[in-house]
Amino acid sequence: MTESTITAKGQTTVPADIRALVDAKPGTRLVWSVMPDGTIIVRAKSKSILDMAGMLKGPKGKSVRVEDMNPWR
């Protein structure tokens, strides 16, 4: 198990082996979540929603009109 210490300023260093596992570089943002049982989950936010642009392609020759997508009809 890897440990780090919180400084008087509330800072900590992410251990090198953990940084390597998640490919964290300077500027990588961390997302902290506290579970109801007190467990803390830290996730490296390595991708932006913009990185997902163009990932999904529609089937060739098929398109859906915006009106057909409306859930309120």
Distance bins in CASP14 RR format, pairs under 12 A and 6 or more apart:
PFRMAT RR
TARGET T0000
AUTHOR 0000-0000-0000
RMODE 2
METHOD distances of the structure
MODEL  1
1 15 0 0 0 0 0 1 0 0 0 0 0
1 17 0 0 0 0 0 1 0 0 0 0 0
1 18 0 0 0 0 0 1 0 0 0 0 0
2 12 0 0 0 0 0 1 0 0 0 0 0
2 13 0 0 0 0 0 1 0 0 0 0 0
2 14 0 0 0 0 1 0 0 0 0 0 0
2 15 1 0 1 0 0 0 0 0 0 0 0
2 16 0 0 0 0 1 0 0 0 0 0 0
2 17 1 0 0 1 0 0 0 0 0 0 0
2 18 1 0 1 0 0 0 0 0 0 0 0
2 19 0 0 0 0 0 1 0 0 0 0 0
2 20 0 0 0 0 0 1 0 0 0 0 0
2 21 0 0 0 0 1 0 0 0 0 0 0
2 42 0 0 0 0 0 1 0 0 0 0 0
3 12 0 0 0 0 1 0 0 0 0 0 0
3 13 0 0 0 0 0 1 0 0 0 0 0
3 14 0 0 0 0 0 1 0 0 0 0 0
3 15 1 0 0 1 0 0 0 0 0 0 0
3 17 0 0 0 0 0 1 0 0 0 0 0
3 18 0 0 0 0 0 1 0 0 0 0 0
4 10 0 0 0 0 0 1 0 0 0 0 0
4 11 0 0 0 0 1 0 0 0 0 0 0
4 12 1 0 1 0 0 0 0 0 0 0 0
4 13 1 0 1 0 0 0 0 0 0 0 0
4 14 1 0 0 1 0 0 0 0 0 0 0
4 15 1 0 1 0 0 0 0 0 0 0 0
4 16 0 0 0 0 0 1 0 0 0 0 0
4 17 0 0 0 0 0 1 0 0 0 0 0
4 18 0 0 0 0 1 0 0 0 0 0 0
4 19 0 0 0 0 0 1 0 0 0 0 0
4 42 0 0 0 0 0 1 0 0 0 0 0
5 11 0 0 0 0 1 0 0 0 0 0 0
5 12 1 0 0 1 0 0 0 0 0 0 0
5 13 0 0 0 0 1 0 0 0 0 0 0
5 14 0 0 0 0 0 1 0 0 0 0 0
5 15 0 0 0 0 0 1 0 0 0 0 0
6 12 1 0 1 0 0 0 0 0 0 0 0
6 13 0 0 0 0 1 0 0 0 0 0 0
6 40 0 0 0 0 0 1 0 0 0 0 0
7 13 0 0 0 0 1 0 0 0 0 0 0
11 30 0 0 0 0 0 1 0 0 0 0 0
12 18 0 0 0 0 0 1 0 0 0 0 0
12 30 0 0 0 0 0 1 0 0 0 0 0
12 32 0 0 0 0 0 1 0 0 0 0 0
12 40 0 0 0 0 0 1 0 0 0 0 0
12 42 0 0 0 0 0 1 0 0 0 0 0
13 19 0 0 0 0 1 0 0 0 0 0 0
13 24 0 0 0 0 0 1 0 0 0 0 0
13 30 0 0 0 0 0 1 0 0 0 0 0
14 20 0 0 0 0 0 1 0 0 0 0 0
14 21 0 0 0 0 0 1 0 0 0 0 0
14 22 0 0 0 0 1 0 0 0 0 0 0
14 23 0 0 0 0 0 1 0 0 0 0 0
14 24 1 0 0 1 0 0 0 0 0 0 0
14 25 0 0 0 0 0 1 0 0 0 0 0
14 26 0 0 0 0 0 1 0 0 0 0 0
14 27 0 0 0 0 0 1 0 0 0 0 0
14 28 0 0 0 0 1 0 0 0 0 0 0
14 29 0 0 0 0 0 1 0 0 0 0 0
14 30 1 0 0 1 0 0 0 0 0 0 0
14 42 0 0 0 0 1 0 0 0 0 0 0
14 44 0 0 0 0 1 0 0 0 0 0 0
15 21 0 0 0 0 1 0 0 0 0 0 0
15 22 0 0 0 0 0 1 0 0 0 0 0
15 24 0 0 0 0 0 1 0 0 0 0 0
15 42 0 0 0 0 0 1 0 0 0 0 0
16 22 0 0 0 0 0 1 0 0 0 0 0
16 24 0 0 0 0 1 0 0 0 0 0 0
17 24 0 0 0 0 0 1 0 0 0 0 0
18 24 1 0 0 1 0 0 0 0 0 0 0
18 28 0 0 0 0 0 1 0 0 0 0 0
18 30 0 0 0 0 0 1 0 0 0 0 0
18 42 0 0 0 0 1 0 0 0 0 0 0
18 43 0 0 0 0 0 1 0 0 0 0 0
18 44 0 0 0 0 1 0 0 0 0 0 0
19 25 0 0 0 0 1 0 0 0 0 0 0
19 26 0 0 0 0 1 0 0 0 0 0 0
19 27 0 0 0 0 0 1 0 0 0 0 0
19 28 0 0 0 0 1 0 0 0 0 0 0
19 30 0 0 0 0 0 1 0 0 0 0 0
19 42 0 0 0 0 0 1 0 0 0 0 0
19 44 0 0 0 0 1 0 0 0 0 0 0
19 46 0 0 0 0 0 1 0 0 0 0 0
20 44 0 0 0 0 0 1 0 0 0 0 0
21 44 0 0 0 0 1 0 0 0 0 0 0
21 46 0 0 0 0 0 1 0 0 0 0 0
22 28 1 0 0 1 0 0 0 0 0 0 0
22 29 0 0 0 0 0 1 0 0 0 0 0
22 30 0 0 0 0 1 0 0 0 0 0 0
22 31 0 0 0 0 0 1 0 0 0 0 0
22 42 0 0 0 0 1 0 0 0 0 0 0
22 43 0 0 0 0 1 0 0 0 0 0 0
22 44 1 0 1 0 0 0 0 0 0 0 0
22 45 0 0 0 0 1 0 0 0 0 0 0
22 46 1 0 0 1 0 0 0 0 0 0 0
22 47 0 0 0 0 0 1 0 0 0 0 0
23 44 1 0 0 1 0 0 0 0 0 0 0
23 46 1 0 0 1 0 0 0 0 0 0 0
23 47 0 0 0 0 0 1 0 0 0 0 0
24 30 0 0 0 0 1 0 0 0 0 0 0
24 42 0 0 0 0 0 1 0 0 0 0 0
24 43 0 0 0 0 0 1 0 0 0 0 0
24 44 1 0 1 0 0 0 0 0 0 0 0
24 45 0 0 0 0 1 0 0 0 0 0 0
24 46 1 0 0 1 0 0 0 0 0 0 0
25 44 0 0 0 0 1 0 0 0 0 0 0
25 46 0 0 0 0 1 0 0 0 0 0 0
27 44 0 0 0 0 0 1 0 0 0 0 0
27 45 0 0 0 0 1 0 0 0 0 0 0
27 46 0 0 0 0 0 1 0 0 0 0 0
28 42 0 0 0 0 0 1 0 0 0 0 0
28 43 0 0 0 0 0 1 0 0 0 0 0
28 44 1 0 1 0 0 0 0 0 0 0 0
28 45 1 0 0 1 0 0 0 0 0 0 0
28 46 1 0 0 1 0 0 0 0 0 0 0
28 47 0 0 0 0 0 1 0 0 0 0 0
28 48 0 0 0 0 0 1 0 0 0 0 0
29 42 0 0 0 0 0 1 0 0 0 0 0
29 43 0 0 0 0 1 0 0 0 0 0 0
29 44 1 0 0 1 0 0 0 0 0 0 0
29 45 1 0 1 0 0 0 0 0 0 0 0
29 46 0 0 0 0 1 0 0 0 0 0 0
29 47 0 0 0 0 0 1 0 0 0 0 0
29 48 0 0 0 0 1 0 0 0 0 0 0
30 40 0 0 0 0 0 1 0 0 0 0 0
30 41 0 0 0 0 0 1 0 0 0 0 0
30 42 1 0 1 0 0 0 0 0 0 0 0
30 43 1 0 0 1 0 0 0 0 0 0 0
30 44 1 0 0 1 0 0 0 0 0 0 0
30 45 1 0 0 1 0 0 0 0 0 0 0
30 46 0 0 0 0 0 1 0 0 0 0 0
31 40 0 0 0 0 0 1 0 0 0 0 0
31 41 0 0 0 0 1 0 0 0 0 0 0
31 42 1 0 0 1 0 0 0 0 0 0 0
31 43 1 0 1 0 0 0 0 0 0 0 0
31 44 1 0 0 1 0 0 0 0 0 0 0
31 45 1 0 1 0 0 0 0 0 0 0 0
31 46 0 0 0 0 0 1 0 0 0 0 0
31 47 0 0 0 0 0 1 0 0 0 0 0
32 38 0 0 0 0 0 1 0 0 0 0 0
32 39 0 0 0 0 0 1 0 0 0 0 0
32 40 1 0 0 1 0 0 0 0 0 0 0
32 41 1 0 0 1 0 0 0 0 0 0 0
32 42 1 0 1 0 0 0 0 0 0 0 0
32 43 0 0 0 0 1 0 0 0 0 0 0
32 44 0 0 0 0 0 1 0 0 0 0 0
32 45 0 0 0 0 0 1 0 0 0 0 0
33 39 0 0 0 0 1 0 0 0 0 0 0
33 40 1 0 0 1 0 0 0 0 0 0 0
33 41 1 0 1 0 0 0 0 0 0 0 0
33 42 1 0 0 1 0 0 0 0 0 0 0
33 43 1 0 0 1 0 0 0 0 0 0 0
33 45 0 0 0 0 0 1 0 0 0 0 0
34 40 1 0 1 0 0 0 0 0 0 0 0
34 41 1 0 0 1 0 0 0 0 0 0 0
34 42 0 0 0 0 0 1 0 0 0 0 0
35 41 1 0 0 1 0 0 0 0 0 0 0
35 42 0 0 0 0 0 1 0 0 0 0 0
45 51 0 0 0 0 0 1 0 0 0 0 0
47 53 0 0 0 0 0 1 0 0 0 0 0
47 55 0 0 0 0 0 1 0 0 0 0 0
49 55 0 0 0 0 0 1 0 0 0 0 0
58 64 0 0 0 0 1 0 0 0 0 0 0
62 68 0 0 0 0 0 1 0 0 0 0 0
63 69 0 0 0 0 0 1 0 0 0 0 0
64 70 0 0 0 0 0 1 0 0 0 0 0
65 73 0 0 0 0 0 1 0 0 0 0 0
66 73 0 0 0 0 0 1 0 0 0 0 0
67 73 0 0 0 0 1 0 0 0 0 0 0
END
